[in-house]
Amino acid sequence: MSINRIILANNSRLLLEMFRHVLKQADHLEVVHEVINDKDLPVAIQRFCPEWVIVSLPISNSVLNWISAFMQADPSVRFIFLSPDDHSMIMKWQMTSEEDLSNLSLKEFIYLLEKDLQHI
């Protein structure tokens, strides 16, 4: 199984550290970059070529529009959006696919990130 590269995009240092701590425990996941300012996200995605981008909402409309265009151009990258109230988690890929992940356990979340992207 290959290593899945992840970008964390969150303006909360605490959440970034929590995600980094949890994800480094997984054998097949690597946090390749952390973004605090959402306007830096497009450059980070192009530079680090992640399989996953975990984004805490809200983010600016210009970045959301860029993400929408990017998903059409490169459907291999999956995005997980965390709600500002931390009550919901949505995975998006290929612009037309979306799944609510709000009820996942931590173990299920790690498994989702580790598994083969072609079989999601």
Long-range contacts (C-beta under 8 A, 24 or more apart in sequence): 1-27, 1-28, 1-114, 1-116, 2-28, 3-28, 3-29, 3-30, 4-28, 4-29, 4-30, 4-50, 4-51, 4-52, 4-113, 4-114, 4-117, 5-30, 5-32, 5-48, 5-49, 5-50, 5-51, 5-52, 6-30, 6-31, 6-32, 6-50, 6-51, 6-52, 6-53, 6-54, 6-113, 7-31, 7-32, 7-33, 7-34, 7-35, 7-41, 7-44, 7-45, 7-48, 7-50, 7-52, 7-53, 7-54, 8-33, 8-34, 8-35, 8-54, 9-34, 9-35, 9-38, 9-41, 9-44, 9-53, 9-54, 9-55, 9-56, 9-59, 10-34, 10-35, 10-36, 10-54, 10-55, 10-56, 10-82, 11-36, 11-37, 11-38, 11-56, 12-56, 15-56, 19-54, 22-106, 22-110, 23-110, 23-113, 25-110, 26-110, 26-113, 26-114, 27-114, 28-114, 29-110, 29-113, 29-114, 38-63, 39-63, 41-66, 41-67, 42-66, 42-70, 45-70, 45-77, 50-77, 51-76, 51-77, 51-78, 51-117, 52-77, 52-78, 52-79, 52-80, 52-113, 53-77, 53-78, 53-79, 53-80, 54-79, 54-80, 54-82, 55-79, 55-80, 55-81, 55-82, 56-81, 56-82, 56-84, 57-81, 57-82, 57-83, 57-84, 58-84, 68-95, 71-95, 76-117, 78-117, 78-120, 91-120, 93-120
